[in-house]
Amino acid sequence: MWRNVLAKELKFEQPNMASKKLILSVLNSTATKREVRDYLKKYNNEPVIVNHCLLFIRGLHSINELTARKLSGSIKRLRMLGLRPICVIPPTPFMDKEAEMLDSMVTSASLKPLHLREALTKTSSGTYKSIISSNSRLFDDTIAGMVPIIKPYVYNECDASEYLSKDIVKFMSHFSKDSSLLIDKFFILNTIGGTPSLERNDNAHVFINLSQEFGTLKKNLTDQLYNLQLRQPDSSNLVDRMRLHIYDDMITHKEEELKEHIEDMELMNNVLSNLSTGSTGLVTTIKSASVFKDTKNPLLYNLLTDRSLISSSLPRFKNNKQIKVQTAILDEHEEQHEPNFSNFPNKLKDAVFDTTVFKKGVDIKIFNSKSLNQNNSVGLPNEFIDKDTNLSTYTGLKLDLTKMKNILDKSFNRSLDLSHYLRRINNNIASVIIIGDYEGIAILTYEGPTEKPFVYLDKFAVLPQLKGSLGISDIIFNLMFKQFPKEVLWRSRKDNVVNKWYFQRSVSVVDLSSDLGGNDQVNSNFKMFYYGDDNSDLESFGNKDILQKRLTEFAKYIRDIKPSWEK
């Protein structure tokens, strides 16, 4: 077993076996083989480069003694797992008290607090110089177990004075820029949790791809804040005006929360822009970060797996209307469903509902032309070139077929017969989702009867070296479900190791070797996966007869699709 090899590969220098046992227990219970390999490569001791994290903590003064002890334990375990925290405290009236509390917590963790008062310098030329870019020797751990604690003071070279930066976003942006340290994580701990999502009843977003979503999400939060600040009653009725007055304190509290959420998103966007592309951000509550069980602690879980506690691309079923077609769904499929967030009337106090993971992310392009020609594509085989097409009329996205074939070949470890493939999908393309420079791709087509076609995920691929990183698979499936919320289908070989992941994102699974009616049964090595929401054409997820008939119709078309791989 690969997990049994872990003990031999771990090379941490420890005074006792505690670190080793912690690493083994967490990896054994949470990580995949690839995640274990990536973790060991990055954090196994005696590294050439030491990995750090920025730990930004809000509201520390409000926690009780028990939570403080638990958070101290989390800081200690981050160190034991190979990540070295650099703690930053925001500028508030409680800043000095919070610095003292953090000092005590670091000491309780058998570590050594190092207070750095002027972590940022404003030079005489008006530029900024961070201590982590100009004096990295302070962080090389010559003092064993050292944990820096930073207040946002700025030293001004012009008059040899210092001042407290009131703009924490600006401070952190300059502080994290041009770092000579490897800062792998940026964690924000607060009392309100991650960025709220309307789709999750104001519980936190699971994952945010900043390059794609930052502008939209910030605008949504800003609009909510603006509407609250208007203080407009629902009507001029006396009762509505009195209600507004009664709830004034609650509204004010909500305003402060929204301002903090906006600032946290700006912090994430600015700081992650300064760090390497593989760096990860995470916002959660102090309480969640203090959970003792490592598999439920979002900081430790993310350190070991580089992902959130649950996947962001899991479908959100409403009112428990999951389809259960007994002849179609595998038994193990029912065990894979995540909690139905929409059943809960209000925000839930649990790490799963409090935590948002951030990546600076990758660029996303969506190609929506139904057919390909030399105008909207590059590398088109000669047989598809239409000499009568006007090349000057098209200004949209061009699909690079050479890069498309390259990612499919590498991902499937087979060679695509491009001409054969294009003959099948051309004029039936529903969408092509492209991640980055063809680092991930999803090709969706229209299949089935002409009068009522369905959307089929024909190809889904991620470059082998990027599988499991950057959240590419979740990003693709999220986009696909948003673009085609009513119905999406796909198929996968029965022995595909990704099938468990597919089970979690579907509502029905059909074995394509089963009898599809009228003695229509052939040997097939594929399973068909079905996703849909409760507003689909099926009228209701509860109507098994309608669904069974539709699934059977889908299955016949999908089963008989001929592969386009070269012999």
N, C-alpha and C positions, 0 to 999 in steps of 0.2 A: 504493500500500500504506500502511495506517495506521501501520505500524512506521517507515516512512521519514520520517514527520512528527515523530517523537520528537525528533530532533536540533534541529528548529526550536523546539519547545516548551520544551526545557530551558533554564532561565535561571540555573543555578547560577553563582555567582562563583567561578572557579577560577584558580589561578596557572598551570595548564596544562590539557591535555586529558584528564588521567587520570580525573577524576571523570566527565566526560561519556562516555568510552569504557566505563567500568565500568557506568554506568547503562544505556547502550544495549545492551551485551552481555548483561546479566542479563535485562532486560525482553524482549529479542528471543528469548531461549531459554526463558523460563519463563512469561511472563505472557499472559493473554488480553487482548482489546481493552478489556474493562471494567476489568480489573485495572490496565492501563496508565493508563487515564483516572483511576481512583481514586487511584493513586499520584501522578500528576502534580498532581492537584488538592490533595492533602494535603501533599506534600513538595517540590514545585517551589519554588525559592528565591524570596527576597523575599516570604516569607509574612507575613501580619499576626500570626499566632501561630506560635511555634516549637514543634516537636514534640520531646518528650523520651522517654527510656525509662529505667526503673529496671533496673539490671544488678546482680543479687545473685549473688555468686560464692563458692562453697564450695570448700574443699580446694585453694586456689591454691598452697599451699606444697608440694604433692605432685607438681606437674608439672615436666617437664624443660625445659631451655632452648629446645629446638626448638619445643615446644608453646607456650611463653610468647611466642616470636617470632610464631608463627602467630596466637595469640589477639590479640596487639598489632595484627596486620594486620586482623583482623575488626573490632576497635574503630575503627580508622581508616576502614574501609569503611562502617561504620554512619554515621559522620560525613559521609563523602562522599555517601552516599545520602540525607542530610537528617534523620537521627535523632541526637539528642544524648544520649549516655549519662550517667547519674548513677550512679556505682558505689557499692555498699554491701558491706561485709565483715562477716561474722557474728562474734559474740564467741567466740573460741577462744583457746587458748594460743599459736596461730600468727598472731594478728591483726596484730601489728606487722610481722612478716616479710612477711605477705601485702600489707599496705599499701605496704611498700617495693617489693615486686615489681610491684604495680600501678602505682606511680609510675614505675618504670623502663619498663614496657610502654607507658604513655601517652606518655612522653617519646620512646620509640623510634618511636611512630606520628606523630611531629612535632606532637603536641598538648601542651597545658599542664596538668599535674595541679594541682588545687586541693584541699588537704586541709581538710575542714570537721569539726572535732572535736565540736562540740556542735550537732548537726543538729536536736535535739528539746529543747524546754524544758518543764519541769513548772512551771506557774504557782502562785502562792500560793493560788489557789482550788482547786488539785488537778487542773485540766484540763491538756491538753497542747497545745503550739503548735509547729508544724513550721516549719523554715526555708524550706520551699518554699511555705508559705502566708503567712508574715509578712515574708519578705525576698527576694522573687522577683527583685529587681534583680541579685542575685548570679549569676543564671542567664541573664541576658539576652544573654550572650556579648559584652559590651563588651570582655572579654579574648578575643581571637580564638583559637579552638581549645581553649577551656577544658574540662576534664573533672573534675567534682567527685568526690572520693573520701571516703567517709563511714564512720567507725567508729560503732557504736551507743552513743555516749555521750549522756547526758541531763543538761542543766543544771537544777539545782533552785533556783528563785527564792527559796524560803523562807530558805535558809542560804547562798546563793551558792556552792554546791558542785556537783560533778559526780559522776556514777556511771555505770558500765558496765551497760547493760541486758542481763540474762542471758536475758530472754524476747524473742527476736527477732521472734516473731509479733506480740506486743503493740507492740514498737518500730515495726515496719514498718506496722502498722495505723494508729498515730498519725501516723507520718511522712508517709504517703500521703493523709491525710485533709484535705479542704478545700484542696487544692492550687490555687494560682493559676497554675500551669504546666499546659500540656496534656501529660499523660503518656499516651502512646498505647500503649506496650508495657511489659510487666513480664517480664523474662527472668531465669530462675534457671539458673545453670551449676553443675554438681556433678561428682562422679566416678561416680555410679550411674545417672544418666539419669532419664527421666520415670516417672510412676506405673505400676507393673507391672500387666499384665493376664494373668489365667489363660488367657483365650481365645487369647492370643498367646504362650503358653509363657513367661510372665513377662517378655517384652519389653514395652516401654512402650505404654500406650494411645496411639492416634493423636490422638484428640480427646476432650475432656471438657467437657460442658455442665454447669457447676457447679450451676446452679439445679435441675437434674434429678437429677444423679448424685453430688453431694458427700457427702450423708449415707450412701448405700449403700456407696460406695467407701471412705470413711473407716472405716465399721464393718467392712468386709472386711479392711482392713489391720490394724485394731485387734484383730480376732479372731485373725488370723494371729500377731500379736505375742504375744497372751495365750497361745496354744497353745505357742509356743516357750518362753515364760517358765516354763511349768509343768514343763518338763524331764521329761516322763513317758516312760519307755521303752515300747516296743511291748508288752512283757510282763515278767513278773518273772524271765524266763530270764536267766541270767548273761551270755550272749552279747549280748542286747539291752541289758542294763544297762552292759556294757563299751563297746558301740558308742556309747551316749549319752555316756559319759565321753570317748571318743576324739574325738568330733565336737563337743565342748563349745566349742572356739574358733571353729569354723565357725558354730555356732548363735549364739554371741555376736555374731559379725560380721553375721549375718543380722538379728539383733534391732536392731542399730544402723542398718542399712539401712532397715528398716521404720519405725523412729522418724523417720528423715530424710524418708522418703516421706510420712509422715503430716504432718510439719511443713511440707513443701513444699506439700502440698495446702491446709493451713490458711493458709499465706502467700498462695497464689493466691486462695483464697476471700475472705479479708479485704481484700487490697489491691485486687483487681478490683472489689470491692463499693464501694470509694471512688472508682474512676475512672469515666469515661464508659462507657455501654453498649457502644460500639464498640471499646473497648480490648481488647487480646489479651494473654494470658499464654503463656509457653512455658518448659518445663523440658527441658533436654538436658545432655549431658556437656560438659565443657570441651574434650575432644578433638573432639567433633562440631562445636562452635562454632568450632573452629580450622581446619576444613577450608577449603582455599584455593579450591576450585572453588565459585563462587557459587551454582550451581544445586543443590549438595549441602549447602551451609551452611544449617542450619535458621534461624539468625537472619536472614541476608540474604534468604533465600527468603520468610520470613514477613513481613519488612518490605515486600517488593515485591508480594506476593500476598495477604497476610493469611490464609494457610492453611498446613496442614502439608505435608510433602514428599509424602505420599500421602493419599488420601481415606480417611476412617474408615468409610465405608459400603460399601467393597468387600467382597464375600462372601469368607469364609474357606473355601476348598475343602480337603477332607481327603484325604490320600493320593493326590493328583494325579488324583482321579476327576472331572475336568472332562468334561462331556458334549460329544461331538463328533458331531453328526448332520450328515453331510456335505451333505445336501440342504437343511438348515435354517439352518446357521450361516454367516454371511458371513466371508470370508477375513480381513478386517481385525479381526474380533472376537477372533480368537485372539491377536493381538498386544497386546491391551489388558489381559490378565490380569496382576495383580500377583503378587509372589512368594508361594508357599504357606508361610505362617509355621509351620504345624504340622509341616512336614517337618524343622524344625531342632530338634535335641534340647535345646538350651540357649539362654541369652540370647546374642544376636548383637551384635557390636561394630560398629555402623554407625549413622549418623544416623537412618535410617528406623526402626530398632528402638529407638533411645535417646530419642526425642523425643516429648513430649506437648504438644499445643496446648490452651489453656484459653480458654473464654469464660465470663463470668458467666452468660450465656445468657438464655434466654427461658422463660416459663412454658409448660407443655405440658398440654393437656387431651385426654382420649380419650373419645369418645362411642360407646357400644357397644350402644345400643338398635337392634333389628333394624328397627323401624318408627317412623314419625314420627306424632305427634298433637299437639294443642294443649297437652298436658300436658308434653311433653319438648322442645318447640321454640318458637321465637318467630318470628312473621312467616309462619305457615303459611297458604297459600291456603285460601279458604273451602271448596272442594270436598273438602278432606282433614280438615275439622273434624268430629269425632264428638261430637254433643251429649250422648251418654250417658256420656262419659268423666268420671270424678270428678277434678276439678282439684286436690283436696287430698291425693291419695295419692302424688304424685311429688315427690321431694326431690333428685333427681340433677341432673347437668349438662343444661342446656337448649341445644339447637343453635339459634344465631341465623341464620336462613335469609337475612335481609337482608344480614348481613355475609358470609355464605357466597357469596351471589350476587355481591356487590361484588368480592371478591377473585378470583373466577373470571372475571368480566367484564374486570377490569383486567389480569389475567395473560394471558388468551387474546385480549384486545382484541376481544371479541365479546360479545353480550348473550345470557345464558342464558334459555331459556324454562323458568322454574322449575316451572310446573305439568306440562309435558311431562316434565321430568327426574324429578320426584318420582313421577309415574305409573310410570316405569320402575324406579326403585330402591327405592321404599317397600316394606317387608316383606322386603327383600333386603339390608339394610345390614349389612356385616360390621364396619366400624369407621370412625369419622371422627377423624382426628388433627388437632388445632388447635394451632398455634404462636402464642404471644402473644395479642394481640387480633386474631385472624384475619389475621396477617401471613404465615402459611403454612398450607396445608391439604392433607390427603390424604383422599380419599373412597374407601373400599374396599367392594366389593359381592360378594355371592355370585352366581355365574353358572353356566350349564351345567345338566346334568340334575338333577332334584330329588333323586334317590337318591344322587348323588355330585357336589355342586357344588364349584366351585373359587373361590379368592379372586382378585378382579380389582381392580387399581388403576384406578378409573374416572376420577378427577380428581386431579391433582397440581398445585398452584399456589403460587407465592410472589409477593408484591407486587413489581412491577417494580423499585422503588427499593431493594429489599432482596436482589435476586438476587445471589448470590455473597458476601453478607455474613452474619455471625453463624452460619454453618454450618447454615442452616435446612434446606437440601436433604439434607445428610448426616444431620441429626437425624431428619428424617422417614423416610428410608429405613432407618436403623438401627432405629427403633421398629417400622416395618412388618415388617422381617425377623425381629425378635425376637417380635413378636406372631403372625406367621404364618410360622414357620421352614420348614415343609414345602414350600409352594408359593405363589408370588404371580406373577400375570401382568399385563401392561399392553401397551398399544399406543401407537404414535407415528407421526405422518406421516413419510414417507420423507425429506422435505426438512427435518425438524426439526433445528436446530443442536445440540440437546441429545442427539442420538442417540449420539454417541461416549461421553458420560457414561453413558447407559443401557446401552450395550454392556458397559462395565466392570462393571456391577452385575448382569448376567444370565449365564446359562450356555447359553442357546440363543436364536436369533433366527429367526423365520419370516417370509418375505415373504407377506403375506396375499393377494396377487394370483396366487400359484402354485396349481397343481391340488391340491386337498385330498382327492382320491380320488373315483372314480365320476364323472369328468368334471365335478366340482364346482369350477369356476373362474370367477371374476368379476374385473373390474378393481377394484383396491383401491389406495388411496394410503397404506396403513398397513403397518407391520411389527409383529409381535407379539414381545414379550420375555418370557422365562421365567426365573424364579429358583426354585431348590429346593436342599435339602441332601441328604446321602447317607443320611438316615434317613426319607426321604419314602416315599409310597405306591408309588413306582416300583420298589421293592425294591433297585435298584442303579443308580447312574449309568452303570455299564458296559453295561447292557442297552439297546442302541440300539433294538431292535424295540419294547419296551414304551414307551420314551420317544417314539418316532416316532408310535405309535398314539395315545398320550395327547395329544401336541402337535397332531396333526391334529384330534382331538376338540375341544381348546381353541380352535383356530384358527377353526373353523366358527362357534362361538358369538361369539367376539370380533370376527370380521370383520363379522358381521351386526348388531352393535349400532348402533342408529340415533342419530345425534347429536341433542342437544337445544338447539341454538342457534336463536335467532330468525332468520327469513329476512331 
